[in-house]
């Protein structure tokens, strides 16, 4: 019962206030008489009638649309769009408060004074858009009378969603891959390829004439054929820390830059992102690359788990070389990487830091203590000049 009374009161409160003001001024004029009392009543009359007109005005019939002019794709891009308001009549609206409901503009409110104007354009701009997933919900418009006695509000659903990927930087991907590609080819016997001679044997029916070793044939006075091997290319997996808050945005930018690089797309590597959940994706097609970019756009650091603990449980295949992307070198991580190295496989530890930052003294000692030549360490500096201080503070918390 109380809820029904509350609903009725909310809908009829402004009518009740107007009625009380009209009744009070009219009663004062009737019983008091005189110029002053009637002047007060007639002075309030136009304001009161306008307030009644505002309550009766069909605000829901306004046509509200959003026109995107510049939609950001990567962090740091520019956002620009307009809110178009078209009114069916030239009813005088003294003031209207327009509020854009989104997780991008922090519920920014604009005040316009359309008066008799039927078409209004409200520009919205944002010079720096951070990495993330954004959504526009509704546009709300609230009008009021000249004295602020009554207010009327309407909502216009204008849902729209877009993804802003991490910033992209120029990265020397071939140089970073060189450390794990030096021994990528292994010889295995067979006749599938004729690119590598592994030995000789007596000629057998079916052998091609091009495979005959004429020098050995002349030396042994019998037909000798060459034995060929074929190249077996090792697969590669990239394991990235999407958990630690230290240099988190720099790592997201580095990973996104790797994903769109043609060298990575050509090699068709496996990506495994260790974050709130292990996210694995093979890069073969463009849509698979987009899936990873979407994941990087929405990723957030985690404080209750460590990357070292997650990496310990990751299985690496026998002939799989690996690239591990972190922002901090620890002895525990180095031990886990070396324990997973298999014969003929290599690993590269990429340490992503801000511009000008290098390995700390402790990290340098750990790096110098690595005995295995199959594990290399490279430091990559990513400069994010547009990253706001508020974002860095939020990540570090």
Buried (B, 14 or more C-beta within 10 A) or exposed (E): EEEEEEEEEEEEEBEEEBEEBBEEBBEBBEEEEEEEBBEBBEEBEEEBEBBBEBBEBEBEEBEBEBEEEEBBEBBBBEBBBBBEBEBEEEBEBEBBBBBBBBEBBEEEEEEBEBEEEEEBEBEBEBEBBBBBEBEBBBBBBBBBBEEEBBBBEBBBEBEEEBBBBBBBBEBEBEEBBEBBBEEBBBBEEEEEEEEEEEEBEEBEEEBEEEBBBEEBBEEEEEBBBBBBBBEBEBBBBBBBBBBBBBBBBBBBBBBBBBBBBEBBBEBEBBBBBBBBEEBEBEBEEEEBBEBBBEBBBEBEBBEEEBBBEBBBEBEBEEBBBBBBBBBBBBEBBBEBBBEBBBEBBBBBBBBBBBEEBEBEEEBEEBBEEBEEEBBBBBBBBBEBEBBEEEBBEEBEE
